[in-house]
Amino acid sequence: MGDYPVAEDVGDILFSEKEIADRVVEMGAVIAAEVGVDPKGRPPLLVGVLKGSVIFVADLVRAITAPIELDFLAVSSYGQATQSSGAVKILKDLDHDIAGRNVILVEDIIDSGLTLRFLCKHLLAQQPASLKTCAMLVREGVREPDLTIDYVGFRIPPAFVIGYGLDVAQRYRNLRYIATYRSRE
């Protein structure tokens, strides 16, 4: 499960390194089979949401056995907190024009669904040929009822989680597993 000392604020391990790797390979195979080139023959564009999704995106790109291109967005809604502020702002926009492209938006975790809704609206305004959504984790009780998440790694309980790119104030992203966070506050 990684060569990391378990800190006192790392709680229960929800998904091991192997479980994550196996699930990412499964998701990559499904995406490769379902999302093809756009009407102009361009490969799908995978759009990762920085910073949390970077590890997942890197693994997912390698698991997709079809041509794919990659871009990133950076947003802010958490800051240093463990709960979303509810206000989403784009810190870095796409480098690619996505008009007419098949786009797959990749998130690390869907919590309330507010960030995903904001980003979908932002991307749809640029008129992609299609927009699919993908998340490594979806928290039980997502509050946005009409959100569609096309590809889901795992569903998790309402606990705050860390590891595999997920952090608390930039810490624990490098854990190879996903665990609950035990706040010392």
C-alpha positions in Angstrom: 0.0 0.0 0.0 2.9 2.3 -0.4 6.0 3.0 1.5 4.6 5.9 3.5 4.5 6.2 7.2 0.9 6.4 8.4 0.4 9.8 10.0 -2.0 10.2 12.9 -4.5 12.0 10.7 -4.7 9.2 8.1 -7.8 7.2 9.0 -9.2 4.0 7.4 -7.9 3.0 4.0 -10.9 2.8 1.7 -9.1 1.7 -1.5 -5.7 0.1 -1.8 -3.1 1.0 -4.5 -4.1 -2.3 -6.3 -7.8 -1.6 -6.2 -7.3 1.8 -7.6 -5.0 0.6 -10.4 -7.4 -2.2 -11.4 -10.4 0.2 -11.5 -8.5 2.8 -13.6 -7.6 0.1 -16.1 -11.3 -0.9 -16.3 -12.4 2.7 -16.8 -9.7 3.3 -19.5 -11.0 0.3 -21.4 -14.6 1.6 -21.3 -13.6 5.1 -22.3 -11.5 3.7 -25.2 -14.4 1.7 -26.4 -17.1 4.4 -26.1 -15.4 7.7 -27.0 -14.1 8.0 -30.5 -12.9 10.6 -32.9 -14.9 13.7 -33.5 -16.5 14.6 -36.9 -13.2 16.0 -38.1 -11.3 12.9 -37.2 -9.6 14.4 -34.1 -9.1 12.2 -31.0 -11.0 12.9 -27.8 -9.6 15.5 -25.5 -9.2 14.5 -21.9 -9.5 17.6 -19.6 -8.1 17.1 -16.1 -9.0 19.4 -13.3 -5.9 20.5 -11.4 -4.4 19.8 -9.0 -6.3 16.9 -7.4 -6.9 14.9 -10.6 -3.3 14.9 -11.9 -2.4 11.5 -10.6 -5.7 9.9 -11.7 -5.4 11.6 -15.1 -1.8 10.3 -15.6 -2.9 6.8 -14.8 -6.1 7.1 -16.9 -4.3 8.3 -20.0 -2.0 5.3 -19.9 -5.0 3.0 -19.4 -6.8 4.4 -22.5 -5.6 2.3 -25.5 -6.9 4.7 -28.1 -5.6 8.0 -29.4 -6.3 10.8 -26.9 -5.2 14.3 -26.3 -4.8 16.0 -22.9 -5.4 19.5 -21.5 -6.0 20.9 -18.0 -8.1 23.4 -16.1 -7.3 24.8 -12.7 -10.2 25.9 -10.4 -10.5 27.0 -6.8 -13.4 26.2 -4.5 -11.7 24.7 -1.4 -8.7 26.9 -0.7 -7.1 25.5 2.5 -10.5 24.2 3.9 -12.0 20.7 4.0 -15.4 22.0 2.7 -16.1 23.8 -0.6 -16.6 27.6 -0.3 -19.4 27.2 -2.9 -17.7 29.8 -5.1 -15.8 28.3 -8.1 -13.4 30.3 -10.1 -11.1 29.3 -13.0 -7.5 29.9 -12.3 -6.2 28.3 -15.6 -8.3 27.8 -18.6 -7.8 25.3 -21.5 -5.0 25.7 -24.0 -7.1 23.9 -26.8 -10.1 25.1 -28.7 -12.8 22.5 -27.9 -15.4 23.5 -30.5 -16.5 20.4 -32.2 -14.3 18.1 -30.1 -15.3 15.1 -28.0 -14.3 16.1 -24.5 -14.0 14.1 -21.3 -13.9 16.2 -18.1 -11.9 14.4 -15.4 -12.3 15.2 -11.7 -10.7 13.6 -8.7 -13.8 13.7 -6.6 -17.4 14.9 -6.9 -18.6 16.2 -3.6 -21.5 18.6 -3.8 -21.4 18.7 -7.6 -21.1 22.5 -7.7 -17.7 22.5 -9.4 -18.7 19.9 -11.9 -21.9 21.8 -12.8 -19.8 25.0 -13.2 -17.2 23.4 -15.4 -19.7 21.6 -17.6 -21.5 24.9 -18.2 -18.2 26.6 -19.0 -17.1 23.8 -21.4 -20.6 23.4 -23.1 -20.5 27.2 -23.9 -17.5 26.4 -26.1 -19.6 24.0 -28.2 -17.8 20.6 -28.0 -19.3 17.8 -30.1 -19.8 15.9 -26.9 -19.0 16.3 -23.2 -18.6 13.3 -20.9 -17.7 13.4 -17.3 -15.4 11.1 -15.3 -14.6 11.1 -11.6 -12.4 8.8 -9.5 -14.6 9.3 -6.5 -18.3 10.3 -6.1 -19.3 11.1 -2.5 -22.7 9.7 -1.4 -25.3 12.3 -1.3 -24.1 14.5 -4.2 -26.5 17.5 -3.9 -26.9 18.3 -7.6 -29.6 15.9 -8.5 -29.5 16.2 -12.3 -25.8 15.8 -12.7 -24.7 12.9 -15.0 -21.3 11.4 -14.2 -20.5 9.0 -17.1 -17.5 7.2 -15.6 -17.2 6.6 -11.9 -14.3 4.9 -10.2 -15.7 4.4 -6.7 -18.6 5.8 -4.6 -17.6 6.8 -1.1 -19.3 7.7 2.2 -19.5 11.3 3.3 -16.1 11.3 5.1 -13.4 13.6 3.9 -10.7 11.6 2.0 -7.0 11.9 1.2 -4.5 10.2 -1.0 -4.1 9.5 -4.7 -4.1 13.2 -5.5 -6.6 14.3 -2.8 -5.2 16.6 -0.2 -5.6 18.7 2.9 -3.8 22.0 2.5 -1.5 20.3 -0.2 -0.6 17.4 2.1 -1.2 13.6 1.4 -1.6 13.9 -2.4 1.3 11.4 -2.8 -0.3 8.6 -0.8 -0.8 5.6 -3.1 -4.1 4.7 -1.5 -7.3 6.5 -0.6 -8.0 6.9 3.1 -10.3 8.9 5.4 -8.9 12.0 7.0 -8.9 12.3 10.7 -8.8 15.9 11.6 -6.8 17.0 14.6 -8.9 20.1 15.1 
